[in-house]
Amino acid sequence: MDSVKEITVEPVPEVTDEVRVLLGELDRILAAEYPPEQRHGLSLDEIFNPGVRFFLARSNGAAVGCGGFAFFADFVEVKRMYVREAARGRGVARHYWRELKERRATPGWSCCGSKRARVRRQR
């Protein structure tokens, strides 16, 4: 991957094998670092509920990451964001945010949160 221009982001309306594999990788990484009681990621079923928009990132057609956004009345929360190590530092997260920003103005997306939605960072 030579540039962020190679990164594409697409909405994923339902569970796919690529999403299962990526979230499996994320779960294995988190399991090595955190005990079960400290892992609170959404399940596959929860990711594909109304109010959550989920995306798949690709580089040269290969899935390199995924992530979702849960919409609330006055903020948007990041859900299950993951980028494979080989694709890190290439602007994948920036592409997720750009896609989210562009889609917020399209029909069907305005129902998810207010136009003043802001991001709340968890610490």
C-alpha positions as semicolon CSV with decimal commas, in nm:
position;residue;x (nm);y (nm);z (nm)
1;M;0,000;0,000;0,000
2;D;0,169;0,313;-0,120
3;S;-0,096;0,575;-0,053
4;V;-0,432;0,639;0,106
5;K;-0,575;0,674;-0,247
6;E;-0,584;0,294;-0,261
7;I;-0,826;0,276;0,032
8;T;-1,197;0,243;-0,037
9;V;-1,473;0,222;0,220
10;E;-1,812;0,066;0,161
11;P;-2,117;0,023;0,380
12;V;-2,191;-0,332;0,490
13;P;-2,564;-0,389;0,551
14;E;-2,532;-0,745;0,683
15;V;-2,279;-0,990;0,823
16;T;-2,030;-1,115;0,566
17;D;-1,746;-1,365;0,587
18;E;-1,497;-1,077;0,559
19;V;-1,655;-0,901;0,857
20;R;-1,653;-1,226;1,059
21;V;-1,281;-1,276;0,986
22;L;-1,184;-0,916;1,068
23;L;-1,382;-0,910;1,393
24;G;-1,238;-1,251;1,483
25;E;-0,890;-1,100;1,446
26;L;-0,992;-0,805;1,662
27;D;-1,139;-1,034;1,928
28;R;-0,819;-1,241;1,942
29;I;-0,609;-0,926;1,987
30;L;-0,838;-0,794;2,261
31;A;-0,853;-1,133;2,434
32;A;-0,474;-1,131;2,465
33;E;-0,477;-0,786;2,628
34;Y;-0,797;-0,771;2,834
35;P;-0,994;-1,012;3,054
36;P;-1,351;-1,090;2,937
37;E;-1,511;-0,853;3,188
38;Q;-1,323;-0,562;3,027
39;R;-1,428;-0,638;2,668
40;H;-1,756;-0,473;2,572
41;G;-1,762;-0,486;2,191
42;L;-2,094;-0,525;2,016
43;S;-2,184;-0,873;1,894
44;L;-2,239;-0,936;1,523
45;D;-2,615;-0,917;1,576
46;E;-2,584;-0,583;1,757
47;I;-2,363;-0,434;1,485
48;F;-2,630;-0,485;1,222
49;N;-2,920;-0,330;1,413
50;P;-3,086;-0,001;1,317
51;G;-2,891;0,296;1,446
52;V;-2,552;0,138;1,371
53;R;-2,383;0,181;1,035
54;F;-2,100;-0,058;0,961
55;F;-1,825;-0,022;0,700
56;L;-1,559;-0,235;0,537
57;A;-1,228;-0,084;0,425
58;R;-1,041;-0,227;0,129
59;S;-0,700;-0,176;-0,022
60;N;-0,663;-0,298;-0,379
61;G;-0,984;-0,497;-0,329
62;A;-0,867;-0,682;-0,015
63;A;-1,048;-0,627;0,315
64;V;-0,809;-0,448;0,553
65;G;-1,043;-0,315;0,820
66;C;-1,393;-0,254;0,943
67;G;-1,575;-0,032;1,183
68;G;-1,912;0,103;1,276
69;F;-2,082;0,410;1,408
70;A;-2,374;0,405;1,651
71;F;-2,597;0,710;1,622
72;F;-2,756;0,873;1,924
73;A;-2,959;1,192;1,966
74;D;-2,658;1,420;2,001
75;F;-2,346;1,216;1,931
76;V;-2,195;0,936;1,727
77;E;-1,999;0,656;1,892
78;V;-1,734;0,441;1,722
79;K;-1,806;0,068;1,738
80;R;-1,570;-0,223;1,669
81;M;-1,313;-0,027;1,468
82;Y;-1,026;-0,245;1,347
83;V;-0,752;-0,215;1,086
84;R;-0,511;-0,495;1,005
85;E;-0,155;-0,421;1,110
86;A;-0,025;-0,407;0,752
87;A;-0,274;-0,129;0,669
88;R;-0,224;0,083;0,981
89;G;-0,091;0,432;0,933
90;R;-0,239;0,452;0,582
91;G;-0,539;0,672;0,661
92;V;-0,807;0,405;0,690
93;A;-0,977;0,576;0,988
94;R;-0,976;0,906;0,800
95;H;-1,157;0,729;0,516
96;Y;-1,422;0,593;0,759
97;W;-1,488;0,945;0,886
98;R;-1,502;1,092;0,536
99;E;-1,751;0,825;0,430
100;L;-1,963;0,888;0,738
101;K;-1,960;1,263;0,681
102;E;-2,058;1,226;0,315
103;R;-2,336;0,978;0,388
104;R;-2,494;1,184;0,667
105;A;-2,640;1,409;0,399
106;T;-2,794;1,123;0,199
107;P;-3,154;1,005;0,239
108;G;-3,195;0,730;0,494
109;W;-2,904;0,844;0,705
110;S;-3,059;1,156;0,853
111;C;-3,277;0,939;1,078
112;C;-2,968;0,837;1,270
113;G;-2,884;1,118;1,507
114;S;-2,917;1,491;1,469
115;K;-2,735;1,705;1,217
116;R;-2,539;1,848;1,510
117;A;-2,408;1,505;1,600
118;R;-2,064;1,515;1,753
119;V;-1,815;1,249;1,838
120;R;-1,771;1,158;2,202
121;R;-1,434;1,003;2,272
122;Q;-1,420;0,732;2,534
123;R;-1,121;0,738;2,766
